[in-house]
Amino acid sequence: MLRFLAALSLAIALPAHALDTTSLTLLQHAWPSARAERVSEIGRGVGVVFSPDLSVEGNCRFYESLGFACFDDADWSHVLDQLHSYNILYPERRVTSLVLETHGTNGNGLKLQRSYAADADRSYIAVGALQERLEAEGISYVIISACNSGRLLRPEIYNTLNPNPGDKLFLPPTRGIINASTGFDPLRSTVTIITPGESHIETTLVGNIKELKPATRTAILASAKARGVAPPKEFAISDMMVQMLLRDQSLALVANSYVEAISKKVQPADESERLFARFVRYVNAVATRQKATPASLRAAARPKRPAHAAAPSLQPRVR
């Protein structure tokens, strides 16, 4: 069964240049919807950053098997260094868009942490600092999946976080706070920051690889082996990540917009289950196409002997 992870994060960032206001058009700029023909190509060009307490063991191995670059650390400095190294080492798979599965801390800072223990590894970064650092890495878009994300774009904390906001979720920054440089102008940044169009509590689900079709598991294991990583067993995925992958019509995204109010709105559990089930079907379908491709190529070479296809099935769980 899936267990729900309530990521108590808030608010997010925005860039300075305006794009089309339609959510799916905005997403198309950040994450072009080319049909994946192989499981290992689903996340090509996209990186995902997880706060460790919103992740599971082996989570990054799952995303790497799907073609994403994945970073799971409680220290923003480490994440930025790892992203820099990744883009140097894998120029053919450079990250140009980054998805943040982090905390928003009631809109007081993007937070990564091991746990809620006061002495746990934990760090914060301002939206402006993120833009400043990522521009040098060739990142064009940052998509923030966090609770009440719009509040992070408030002008008063955009470049420099308040280290004493008086919020119970703003726990000791044992691994530091990263602010933008003095004089940094977000209006000149080429990094566009995208957030949900409406503040809400983001939901993350935990799934098991066993919930995928055998052919899908085989494709994931082969991709993991090719990347030199151990096969994953579980994975964490947010409603927003699923909506983006599936181009869900209910997804509402904005750029260059902030809100003041905190929202307690949470998506109904059955809707999260529905999205998870669709994600499983989606990955299964990609694996089915991948499995059918060699047969199709042989059929093209020998037109009198056509290839045959396969079909997917699935079942969800909720966290």
C-alpha positions as CSV (number, residue, x, y, z in Angstrom):
1,M,0.0,0.0,0.0
2,L,1.2,3.5,-0.7
3,R,2.0,5.7,2.3
4,F,1.4,9.4,2.1
5,L,4.3,11.8,2.6
6,A,3.1,15.3,3.4
7,A,5.9,17.5,2.4
8,L,5.5,20.6,4.5
9,S,7.1,22.9,2.1
10,L,6.1,26.2,0.8
11,A,6.4,28.6,-2.0
12,I,8.6,28.8,-4.9
13,A,10.3,30.9,-7.3
14,L,9.9,32.7,-10.5
15,P,12.1,34.1,-13.3
16,A,12.1,37.4,-14.8
17,H,11.0,36.8,-18.3
18,A,7.4,36.0,-19.1
19,L,6.3,32.9,-21.0
20,D,2.9,31.8,-22.3
21,T,0.4,31.7,-19.4
22,T,-1.2,28.4,-20.4
23,S,0.0,25.7,-18.0
24,L,0.7,23.0,-20.6
25,T,2.4,25.5,-22.9
26,L,4.6,26.6,-20.1
27,L,5.5,23.0,-19.3
28,Q,6.2,22.3,-22.9
29,H,8.9,25.0,-22.8
30,A,10.4,23.5,-19.7
31,W,9.9,19.8,-20.5
32,P,9.3,19.0,-24.2
33,S,6.8,16.1,-24.5
34,A,8.7,14.0,-27.0
35,R,7.3,10.4,-26.8
36,A,9.8,8.2,-24.9
37,E,10.5,5.0,-26.8
38,R,12.7,3.6,-24.1
39,V,12.3,3.5,-20.3
40,S,15.8,4.9,-20.0
41,E,14.8,8.0,-22.0
42,I,11.7,9.1,-20.0
43,G,13.6,11.8,-18.0
44,R,16.4,12.7,-20.4
45,G,17.6,16.3,-19.8
46,V,15.7,16.7,-16.6
47,G,17.1,16.6,-13.1
48,V,15.2,16.0,-9.8
49,V,16.3,17.1,-6.3
50,F,14.8,15.3,-3.3
51,S,14.9,16.3,0.3
52,P,16.1,13.0,1.9
53,D,13.1,12.9,4.3
54,L,10.7,13.0,1.2
55,S,12.6,10.1,-0.4
56,V,13.1,6.4,0.1
57,E,16.1,4.1,-0.1
58,G,17.2,3.7,-3.6
59,N,14.9,6.4,-4.9
60,C,17.6,8.1,-7.1
61,R,18.4,4.7,-8.6
62,F,14.9,4.5,-9.8
63,Y,14.9,8.0,-11.4
64,E,18.4,7.4,-12.9
65,S,17.0,4.2,-14.5
66,L,14.3,6.3,-16.1
67,G,16.9,8.7,-17.5
68,F,16.8,11.5,-15.0
69,A,19.7,13.0,-13.2
70,C,18.8,12.6,-9.5
71,F,20.2,14.3,-6.3
72,D,19.2,13.3,-2.8
73,D,21.1,15.3,-0.2
74,A,20.3,17.6,2.8
75,D,23.0,20.1,1.8
76,W,22.2,22.5,-1.0
77,S,25.9,23.1,-1.6
78,H,26.4,19.4,-2.2
79,V,23.5,19.3,-4.6
80,L,24.8,22.2,-6.6
81,D,28.2,20.7,-6.8
82,Q,26.8,17.3,-7.9
83,L,24.7,19.0,-10.6
84,H,27.8,20.8,-11.8
85,S,29.8,17.6,-12.0
86,Y,26.9,15.7,-13.7
87,N,26.7,18.3,-16.6
88,I,30.4,18.1,-17.1
89,L,30.6,14.3,-17.1
90,Y,27.5,13.7,-19.2
91,P,27.3,16.4,-21.8
92,E,25.1,14.3,-24.0
93,R,22.5,14.1,-21.1
94,R,22.9,17.6,-19.7
95,V,20.3,18.8,-17.3
96,T,18.5,21.8,-18.6
97,S,15.4,21.6,-16.4
98,L,15.4,20.9,-12.7
99,V,12.4,19.6,-10.6
100,L,12.6,20.3,-6.8
101,E,10.8,17.8,-4.5
102,T,11.6,19.8,-1.4
103,H,10.1,21.6,1.5
104,G,8.9,25.2,1.3
105,T,9.0,25.8,5.0
106,N,5.7,27.8,5.0
107,G,7.2,29.9,2.3
108,N,10.3,30.9,4.3
109,G,12.9,29.0,2.3
110,L,13.5,26.0,0.1
111,K,14.6,23.3,2.6
112,L,16.4,20.0,2.4
113,Q,16.7,17.9,5.5
114,R,17.3,14.4,6.8
115,S,14.6,14.6,9.3
116,Y,12.7,17.0,11.6
117,A,15.2,16.4,14.4
118,A,16.7,19.7,15.5
119,D,20.2,18.6,14.9
120,A,19.6,16.7,11.6
121,D,21.5,17.8,8.5
122,R,19.5,20.6,7.0
123,S,20.0,23.6,4.6
124,Y,18.0,26.3,3.0
125,I,18.3,28.3,-0.2
126,A,16.6,31.5,-1.5
127,V,15.0,31.4,-4.9
128,G,17.3,34.2,-6.2
129,A,20.3,32.2,-5.0
130,L,19.1,29.2,-6.9
131,Q,18.6,31.2,-10.1
132,E,22.1,32.8,-9.7
133,R,23.8,29.4,-9.2
134,L,21.9,27.5,-11.8
135,E,22.3,30.0,-14.6
136,A,26.0,29.2,-14.7
137,E,25.2,25.5,-15.0
138,G,23.1,26.0,-18.1
139,I,19.8,25.3,-16.4
140,S,16.9,27.1,-18.1
141,Y,13.9,26.0,-16.0
142,V,13.3,25.2,-12.3
143,I,10.0,23.6,-11.4
144,I,9.2,23.6,-7.7
145,S,7.0,20.9,-6.3
146,A,6.5,21.9,-2.7
147,C,3.6,22.9,-0.3
148,N,2.4,26.5,-0.6
149,S,5.1,27.1,-3.1
150,G,4.0,30.5,-4.3
151,R,5.0,32.2,-1.0
152,L,8.7,31.7,-1.7
153,L,8.6,34.3,-4.4
154,R,7.7,37.1,-2.0
155,P,10.0,40.0,-2.8
156,E,11.2,40.3,0.8
157,I,12.8,36.9,0.8
158,Y,13.4,36.3,-2.9
159,N,17.2,36.9,-2.7
160,T,17.8,36.8,1.0
161,L,16.1,34.6,3.5
162,N,15.1,35.7,7.0
163,P,17.1,33.4,9.3
164,N,14.6,34.0,12.2
165,P,11.1,34.0,10.6
166,G,9.5,32.8,13.8
167,D,8.1,29.7,12.1
168,K,8.1,26.3,13.8
169,L,9.1,24.6,10.5
170,F,12.2,26.8,10.1
171,L,14.5,24.4,12.0
172,P,18.2,25.0,12.7
173,P,20.1,25.3,9.4
174,T,22.8,22.9,10.5
175,R,24.2,22.8,6.9
176,G,23.8,26.5,6.2
177,I,21.7,29.0,4.3
178,I,22.5,30.1,0.7
179,N,21.4,33.6,-0.3
180,A,22.0,35.4,-3.6
181,S,24.9,37.7,-4.0
182,T,24.5,41.3,-3.1
183,G,23.2,43.1,-6.1
184,F,21.9,40.0,-7.9
185,D,19.0,41.1,-10.2
186,P,16.5,38.3,-10.9
187,L,15.1,40.3,-13.7
188,R,18.2,39.7,-15.7
189,S,18.3,35.9,-15.0
190,T,17.8,33.5,-17.8
191,V,16.5,30.9,-15.4
192,T,12.7,30.6,-15.3
193,I,11.2,29.3,-12.1
194,I,7.8,27.6,-12.4
195,T,5.4,26.9,-9.5
196,P,1.9,25.5,-9.1
197,G,-0.7,28.0,-9.9
198,E,-2.4,27.6,-6.6
199,S,-1.0,27.1,-3.1
200,H,-1.7,23.7,-1.6
201,I,-0.1,20.8,0.3
202,E,1.8,18.6,-2.1
203,T,1.4,14.9,-1.8
204,T,4.1,12.3,-2.4
205,L,3.5,8.5,-2.8
206,V,5.8,5.6,-2.3
207,G,5.6,2.8,-4.8
208,N,7.3,-0.6,-5.2
209,I,8.9,-1.8,-8.4
210,K,6.9,-5.0,-8.0
211,E,3.8,-3.0,-9.0
212,L,5.2,-2.6,-12.5
213,K,4.8,-5.3,-15.3
214,P,7.6,-7.8,-15.6
215,A,8.7,-6.3,-18.9
216,T,8.9,-2.9,-17.3
217,R,11.0,-4.2,-14.4
218,T,13.3,-5.9,-16.8
219,A,13.8,-2.6,-18.7
220,I,14.5,-0.7,-15.5
221,L,17.0,-3.3,-14.3
222,A,18.8,-3.2,-17.6
223,S,18.9,0.6,-17.5
224,A,20.2,0.5,-13.9
225,K,22.9,-2.0,-14.9
226,A,23.9,0.2,-17.9
227,R,24.3,3.2,-15.6
228,G,26.3,1.2,-13.0
229,V,23.7,1.5,-10.2
230,A,22.1,-1.1,-8.1
231,P,18.5,-2.1,-9.1
232,P,15.9,0.0,-7.2
233,K,13.1,-1.5,-5.1
234,E,11.0,1.5,-4.1
235,F,10.4,5.0,-5.4
236,A,8.8,8.2,-4.2
237,I,6.8,10.3,-6.7
238,S,4.7,13.4,-6.1
239,D,1.3,14.1,-7.6
240,M,2.9,17.0,-9.5
241,M,5.6,14.9,-11.0
242,V,3.0,12.5,-12.4
243,Q,0.9,15.3,-13.7
244,M,3.9,16.8,-15.5
245,L,4.9,13.4,-17.0
246,L,1.3,12.8,-18.2
247,R,0.5,16.3,-19.3
248,D,-2.5,16.1,-17.0
249,Q,-5.2,18.7,-17.9
250,S,-5.7,19.5,-14.3
251,L,-2.2,20.7,-13.8
252,A,-2.0,24.5,-13.2
253,L,1.4,26.2,-13.4
254,V,2.6,29.8,-13.3
255,A,5.8,31.8,-13.6
256,N,6.6,35.1,-12.1
257,S,3.8,35.0,-9.5
258,Y,3.7,34.9,-5.8
259,V,1.1,34.7,-3.0
260,E,1.0,35.8,0.6
261,A,-1.6,33.4,2.1
262,I,-0.9,29.9,3.4
263,S,-3.2,27.2,2.1
264,K,-4.1,23.9,3.9
265,K,-5.7,22.4,0.8
266,V,-4.8,18.8,0.2
267,Q,-5.7,16.7,-2.9
268,P,-8.2,13.9,-2.0
269,A,-6.4,10.5,-1.5
270,D,-8.4,8.8,-4.2
271,E,-7.1,11.4,-6.8
272,S,-3.5,10.7,-5.7
273,E,-4.2,7.0,-6.2
274,R,-5.7,7.7,-9.6
275,L,-2.6,9.6,-10.6
276,F,-0.3,6.9,-9.3
277,A,-2.2,4.3,-11.3
278,R,-1.8,6.4,-14.5
279,F,1.9,6.7,-13.8
280,V,2.3,2.9,-13.6
281,R,0.3,2.5,-16.9
282,Y,2.5,5.1,-18.5
283,V,5.8,3.5,-17.6
284,N,4.4,0.1,-18.6
285,A,3.4,1.5,-21.9
286,V,6.9,2.9,-22.6
287,A,8.4,-0.5,-21.7
288,T,5.9,-2.2,-24.1
289,R,7.0,0.1,-26.9
290,Q,10.6,-0.6,-26.1
291,K,10.1,-4.4,-26.2
292,A,8.2,-4.1,-29.5
293,T,10.8,-2.0,-31.3
294,P,13.3,-4.8,-32.2
295,A,10.4,-6.8,-33.7
296,S,9.2,-3.8,-35.6
297,L,12.6,-3.3,-37.1
298,R,12.8,-6.9,-38.1
299,A,9.4,-6.7,-39.7
300,A,10.5,-3.7,-41.7
301,A,13.4,-5.7,-43.1
302,R,11.1,-8.6,-43.8
303,P,7.7,-7.2,-44.7
304,K,6.1,-10.6,-45.2
305,R,6.7,-11.4,-41.5
306,P,5.0,-8.7,-39.4
307,A,5.8,-8.2,-35.7
308,H,3.3,-8.5,-32.9
309,A,2.7,-6.3,-29.9
310,A,2.2,-6.7,-26.2
311,A,-0.1,-4.9,-23.6
312,P,0.3,-3.5,-20.1
313,S,-1.4,-3.9,-16.7
314,L,-1.0,-2.5,-13.3
315,Q,-2.1,-1.7,-9.7
316,P,-1.5,1.3,-7.4
317,R,-0.7,1.9,-3.7
318,V,-1.0,5.0,-1.5
319,R,1.2,6.7,1.0
